């Protein structure tokens, strides 16, 4: 008998002008399937011991029970007991007697349920697919440098690698990256969990200017360019930062102010109007603000520096509704990464504030396809 070769071949006559192919009969394959079937029926599938069973074995061994007695008490095979004791064996030094010239000791082999369980867990950890990161140390070094030194989130770094097509052997998803960080494969990166409590609040007065309820729907949908959100980042002193965030491109403009008054806000807007000139109206179509006292002079903010015409349109959010300026609040959190809460803003120079602005605008963002705000803003300016 030649295994794997057809033993019986039935030949068919020509029917309808076609010759049918012979049907092979492989006797070796059938025997193999029968053997596997009866093997599964006869032999029981081996199950691993639980930690509770290992503790029972350790307790019975300390009670001077024999291996055969332990197997009968736990309803286990004798060979299973021998294998388990070998797996959890360790050397123990026993003090037998002491003399004036020293101590007499004896080394014995004992069983530990914890050692056996740790070895079992170690073997289980090696199951499954190998790590996708492999031995790509350059990827780990680049990730840690950008996260720790440049203060960019791991997700943004991963997107930047894909966007700029930086050559690395590792190609993993965002979920896998954060799982690897949790496993400790990036030892210098630590992720902190944020907890925030929200309190329900109520407002009692209407906004001083035009309400956000009258704002066009296309602004909320982020389908057009030139719609901004404005807010102040304050400290314990009078100094503050005026922050403007463009809703479509996430472009950030930051001004350092000596005080948090409406006159300082208008000065910053006048500076922007002088900088952008006639294109200011197309770049700053609308600005959405909160109901703070610094934004009370909506007529002064809307009025052009060069004449009686309006340069922009101001919309006011509902009181206690910071979510209506989501882009602004999100980018303010980026500012706090470099200028922590409680810092004295007056001690930061204009040059240092400019570096913070550049860092935010050069940050690769997932929502922009890992492009930067500066790149997207430049494209919009060129298309005007």
Secondary structure as UniProt FT lines:
FT   TURN            3..4
FT   TURN            16..17
FT   HELIX           27..42
FT   HELIX           51..62
FT   TURN            63..64
FT   HELIX           67..74
FT   HELIX           78..87
FT   STRAND          89..99
FT   TURN            100..101
FT   STRAND          102..111
FT   HELIX           113..125
FT   TURN            132..135
FT   HELIX           137..144
FT   HELIX           145..149
FT   HELIX           154..164
FT   HELIX           174..183
FT   TURN            187..188
FT   STRAND          210..211
FT   HELIX           212..214
FT   HELIX           217..220
FT   TURN            221..222
FT   STRAND          227..234
FT   STRAND          240..246
FT   TURN            247..249
FT   STRAND          252..257
FT   HELIX           262..276
FT   HELIX           277..279
FT   HELIX           280..283
FT   STRAND          286..289
FT   HELIX           293..295
FT   HELIX           298..302
FT   STRAND          313..316
FT   TURN            319..320
FT   HELIX           322..325
FT   HELIX           326..338
FT   TURN            341..342
FT   HELIX           345..347
FT   HELIX           350..361
FT   HELIX           366..368
FT   TURN            369..370
FT   HELIX           373..383
//
